[in-house]
Amino acid sequence: MKRILITGAAGFLGSHLCDRFIKEGYYVIGMDNLITGDLKNIEHLFGKKEFEFYHHDVSKFVFVPGTLDYILHFASPASPIDYLKIPIQTLKVGSLGTHNLLGLARVKGARILVASTSEVYGDPLVHPQNEDYWGHVNPIGPRGVYDEAKRFQEAITMAYHNVHNVETRIIRIFNTYGPRMRLNDGRVLPAFIGQALRGEDLSVFGDGSQTRSFCYVDDLVEGIYRLLLSDYHLPVNIGNPDEITIAEFAEEIIKLTGTKQKVAYHPLPTDDPKQRQPDITRAKSILGWEPKVNRAEGLKRTYEYFKNLSPEELYNTAHRFS
């Protein structure tokens, strides 16, 4: 049985990855410090003989006994609310955490896939964004702590690949959604659905003309799985290129939820990207991957999940930061 370490295991993406690799017959070691993750996302895995969990911060020394075949590094705050409130922890997990896990991969002879992001492109001057574009990032702006943490993460990953011959993979994740997202994490889709369910007007920042491209979580997980098992070590975009403006998306959510809310416009945050759309040519050619779940179906599945949340979960806006 292959053994895989998944960091950020109690988070939105990490928990879905734990499910997928257990389904594929792997022994999964989950690791999370629970700053933004939630054990409820993986409680169904406790008691399984193929799963164990470590409550640990990867920014500190990481030790895992026994053999290790693969590492998926998904430990990081990923939403604006999170990384603006805990900027130093965000920088540390992208730098020290990545360094620690690359060292572990080197010692164990494991292949490591690191989760980068479309935010490495910043507020892009090239559209759609392909992997050869170097980005347009403000390193000292409010979003710089996340953008630069991920850019450093890519750089040190390539350095370990080139200097120490560590088997590395780099995925650049575009906006992803699905069950287990937190309603209060500041990202546009859960924010819209949460506001609709609470009877609030939907908050659109700027004039709503900025664009996003939303990928359903099952499609993303499939892309991650294929990239990990591929022989390609350079960055690969994984996302859905079906682009939509935020204003149009707000209207889709209002129609989906059947609510009577209106759209409330607010000032655009500093350095907020005006356009976001992946060029997935590389993923298609190298991995044979492209998204299968269209936005209408993905939103329906996601809304069904959120509708079943308790009132406490629906209205709770507390964060577990330390």
C-alpha positions, 0 to 999 in steps of 0.5 A: 500500500502506497503511503501519502502525506497530505498537509492541510488535510482538514481544509476544503481541498485537503479533505477531498484529497484524503477521500480520493487517495483512500478510494485509490487504495493509498494509506493517507497520513493527514496533517493540519494545525487547524488554524483554518481547517476543521476536523468536521471535514475529515471526521468520517475518516477517523477509525479507518485503518487507511488513515491517520492524523497529525495535529501539527504546524508544518512551519515547524520540523516535520517528522513522519515515521516509516516509509513515504511515497508521496507528499501533497503540500496543501497547508496554507490559508487560501482566502483573503480574510484568512491571509490578511488576518494572519499574514506572518503565518501565511508567509511562514507556511509557504516558506518554512513549511515548504522547506520542511516538506521538501527536506522530508521528501528528500530524506524519504525519497518521496515525490512531492506536489506543492499547491501553488495558485493563480495568484502568482499571476497577480493582477494579470496583464496577459489574458488568459493566463498561461504558465509562461507568464511571470505575473504582475504582483505587488510584493508589498500590497495587502495580498503580497503575503499570499502571492509572494509566499506562493511564488517563493514556494515555487522557487524553492521547489524548483531549487530542490528539484534542480539541486537535490534531484527531488521529484517535484510537481507544481500545480497552479490552482484557479478558483475552486468551489464545492462542499466543505468550503467555509461560508465566512472565508471571504471568497466570492462563491461561499460569500454569495451563497451565505448572504443569500441563505441569510437573506442579505444583499449580495456584496459585489466589489467594484463595478462587477466587471471583473471576471473569475473562472470557477472549477468544481472540486471533483475536477480539480482533484482529478487534475491533482491526481493526474499531475502527481502521477505524471512525469512533468515537473514544471507548473501546470494550471488546473482550473475551468476556463469558463469565465464569467463577470462577478456581476453576472455570477451574483445574478446566477446565485440569486436565481439558483437560491430563489431569493429576492436579494439585490446586489450591493456594490462596494469599493474594490479592494486593493490589488484585486485581480480584474481578470482571472481565466486559466489557459489549460492547454498544458494540462490538456496535452500533458495530463489529458485533463479538462473539467467535466462538471459545468458551473450549473451542475457544480453550483447545484451540488454546492448549494445543496451542501450549504442548505443543510448547514446548521444555523450556527454554521450559517451565521458563525463568522468566528475564526480560529486564529492564534 
